[in-house]
Amino acid sequence: MDFGSLLQIILTLFLMIATGVLCRKVGIIDNIASKKLSELIIKIGQPMMIVAALAKQEFTDENLQLAGIATLIGIVMHIVMAGLAYLLCLPLKKQPTLRNVIEFTSIFANCGFLGFPIMEALLGQQGLFMAAFYVIGFNLGIWTWGLYVIGRGTGSVKITVKKVFLNFGTVPCTIGAILFLMRWPFASFELPPFLMNFLNYLGNLCTPISVLITGALLATIPLGQLFKTKAIYYGCLIKLVIIPVIVCFAAHLMGLSDLITIFCTAMAALPSAASVTMFCEMYELEGSHEASQMVGTTSVLCLGTFPLIMLLADLICKI
């Protein structure tokens, strides 16, 4: 594992959050801009990023098998993490908004925007390939259970059969998977370069804009309040330590390969997905400040926790 590259990526994320804070302070990003940029990422940037990531993968028998494994891991891990988060957040039931936010952010990690470059740094092209298919489970979960959790008790978010199967996560995952399968040796289908460039350019908007939005929302919270909410630290403990450690030991005890164990642990140990702040903005839900606190705080604290969790995973794999 290349820990040097990993540290560089996390430090870059921190500087981008700081830039988002500055943009809010000087008036470049206001409430209206924040909401519109959130829609841009969820409805345009993220779908393009998913399609591009899947469509450009090389088709081989080994990759086909790995794609199936990564997709299954993504689905199973989100079910397991959803169960753990639900149980661990029960003590917060008297604070429903905070509970919803912490439960959501404990399940869904920044596995696309941040996970792609980190997996490439840790495991090379194989890690990046697996991450591209892992996000299928992420998107199935975030647009179903995730929306239910963040809107629980508000009546603002209604889950329908149409929303479950036709949303800005599942549709691009389906298109991307089809494009990958169309690259099998007898078809050798490839998107024209101009279309691939189109997808890549729009997909590349995701990381900078989503992190800038998170920083801008963080800037609306007084510094004293940002580090004052004790429940946020409990949420960070769940997201950055408890769940990744459980996933790591479970994967090892199940006899999974070192590659799969490290992959699962890394995906679980990533900071919270910025999507939670964008969902709160889009659906005008309470909890956007708490969501920003969780995303910002986990992003900062993971500078220390992520390398330690990965060292633990590396040690366990050698046992």
N, C-alpha and C positions, 0 to 999 in steps of 0.2 A: 504493500500500500504506500502511495506517495503522500506522506503527511505534509510535506512542504507545499505541494500544489493545493492541498485541502485548506491549509491555513491561508494561503493567498486568496482563495475564493471567499472564505468567510470574512476576511478583512475587507475585501471589496464590497461585500454585502453591507457591512457596517457603515462604510463610507457613503454608500448610496442612500441608506436610511438617513444619515446625517444631512445629506444634500436635500432630501425630501423635507426634513425639518426646516432647513434654511429657506426652501422655496415657499413654505407656508408662512414663515415669519416675514418675508419681504413681499408677500402678496402675489406670487406667481401662481400658486395653486390655492384656490379658495374652495368653498363648499360646492359650488356649481361645477367647477373644473374637476374636483375630486370624483363627483358622481358620474360625470360624463366619461372621464378616463377609466373608471371602473367598468362601465358598460363597454367601452372600446376593447378592453382586455378580455372580458368574459365572453363577449359576442364575436370578436374578430381575432384578436391576438392569440388567445389560448387555443381555439379550434385550429388555427393555421399552424401553430407550433406542434400540436398533436399529429396532424396529418403529415407534416414535413418529417417529423421524427420517425414515423412508421414507414412512410413511403420510400425513404432513402436507404433503408436497411437491405443488405445483400441477402438474397434467398439461397439458402443451402439446407440440406437435411438437418444438419446440426443446429442451424439458426431457427429452423421451423420448430424443432423440439424445444429449444431454449425459449422461444417465443411463447409456446404453450405453457411451459413451466412458470415463466415470469408472469403471465396473465393469471394463472391459477394462484400464484403467490400473492399477487396484488388483491385478488378477491378475498382469499382466506384471511390474509393479514388484516384487511379492513374490517372484516366481521369480528375477528378476535379483538382488535383494538377498540371497536365499538362497544363490545361487551365489557372490556376492562374499564374503559372511560365511563360508561354508565354506572358501574359499581363504585368506582373511585370518586365520582362526583355526587353520589347520594348525600354526603354530609352537607352539600351546598343547596339542598332543595328549598331552604327558606329564603334563598336569594336566587329566584328563578332566572333572571336575565344573566347573572354572572355564571350560574350553573350551565345554562345553554351554551354560552360562549366558551367556557373552559372545556366542556364535554366535546364540542365541535373541534376546537383547536388541539385537543389531545388525540383525536382520531386522525385528522387530516394534516399531513405534513407538506412542506414545500418541495414535493417530490418531482415536480416538473421544472419550475423556474430555477431552483437551486439543486435539485436532485440530479438532473442531467449532467451538469459540469462536475459535480462531486463524484458521481459514479464513474465518470470518465477518468477523473484523477485517481480514484482508488483502484479501479479494476480495468482500466483501458476501454477499448471499443466494445468489449464484451459486456462491461458494466453499463455503458451507454445504451447498448442494444436492449438489455434486460429492462432498464429503466423506462424505455419507450413503451414497452408492453405492460409494465407494472401500472402505468397511469390509466390503463383501461379499468382496472379495479377501483382506482382512486376516483375516476369520473363517474362510474356507476354508483359508487357510494355517496359522493358529495352532492350529486343531483337528486338523490332519493333520501337516504337517512340523514345526510348532512343538512338538507333544506328543512327536513322535519325537525331536527334538533334545534337549529338556530331560530326557527319560527315557532317552536313549541309554546303553547299557551297564549299566543298572540292573535291567531286567526288571520294573520297577514299573508301566510304562505300556505297554499293548498297543493297537496301532492295528488296528481291524477295519473292514470295509466299512460296518457299521452306524454306527460312530463317525465315519467320514468324512462320511457324508451326514446323519446324525441326531445333532446335537450342539447345545449352547447358543449356537452362532454361526450355523450354516447354517440352522437351522429359523426363527429370527426374521428372518433376512435374506430367506428365501423368503416368509414371511408379509408382511413389509413391502413387498417388491417387488410382490406380488399386490395388496395394498391400494392401492399407487401406480397400478398399471395399471387398477384398477377405477375410478379417478377420471377416465378418459378422457371427453371431452365427451358421448358418447351415453349413458354410464352415470351420470356425475356422482355416484358413490358417495362418501359421507363417513361416517366413524365418528361416532356420537353424541358430543356434547361431554363427557359424563361418562366415556365410554371413553377419549377422547383425554386427558382430565385424569388418568385412572388411569394410563395409559402414561407420561405426562410426569412425574408425581410419582415413580413408582418408578424411571424412567430417570434422574431428576435425583439419585438416590442415588449414582450411579456415581462421579462426580468426587470429591466430598468423602470418601466412605468409602474408595475405593481409594487415594487419596493419604494419608489418615490411617493406613491399614494400612502403607503404605510407610514413613512416618515412624516408626511404632511398631517396625517391624522394624529400621530403622536405629539406633534407640535401644539395641538389644541388642548392637550392635557398639561396642567401645571406640573412642573418638575417634582415638587414635593408629593403630589398625588400619584404620580407615575410609579414611584417606588414605595408607596404607602399602603396599597391594597394587599393585605396578607394573602388573600385567596389567589391572587395572581401568582405568587411564589409557589403556592400549593399546585396550581395548574402547571407551572414550569417543571416542578418536581415530577408530576405525572408524565408530562410530555417528553421531557429530556432525559429522565433517569429511569423511573419505574417501568414504563412500558417497554423501552428499548432493552433493558436488562432482562425482563421476562421473555421477550421475543428471542433474545440471544441464547439464553439457556434452553428455551423450548426447542429452538432449531437444532442446537447441538445434541440435546438428549434424544431427539427424534432420529438422529443419525444422518442428518442432511450434510451435504458436502461443505467443505470450508468456504467455497465460493458462495453458495447459497446462504450459509450462516452469516457471512460478512455482509452480503447484499441485503438480507432481511433486517439485520441490526442497523445498518446505515440508513435504510429507508425509514425505520421507526424512530431513529435518533435525530432526524432533521428537525429544524424549527417549524413552528406552525405555519400553515398555508396562509398567504395573504388574501386568499379568496374570501375568508370570513369577513374581513373589513369591507370588501367589495359587495358581498351579499347584503350586509347591513346597510350599505349605502343605496344599493339598487332597490331593495324592498322596504326602505325607510323604517328599519327595525331599531328598537332600543338596543344598546350594547355596542355601538360602534367604537366608543371610547375604550371599553373593556377589551374589545377585539383588537384594537390597535395596541393596547398595553400587552396583551398576550403575544401578538406577532412580534412586536418590537423587543419585548423582554426575552422571549425565547431566541430571537435572532442574535441578541447580544450575548446571552448566557451560553449559547451553543459554541461560542468561541472557545470556552473552556470545557464544556461537557462533551461535545462531539468527539474531539480527539481522545478523551479519556475512555468513552464508551467503545470507540473503535480499537483502542489498545486492549481493553478488556476482551473484546471479541477475538482479537488476534491471539491473545493468551489462551483463551478457552479452546480455540481451534487447535492449538499445539498440545493440548492435554491428551 
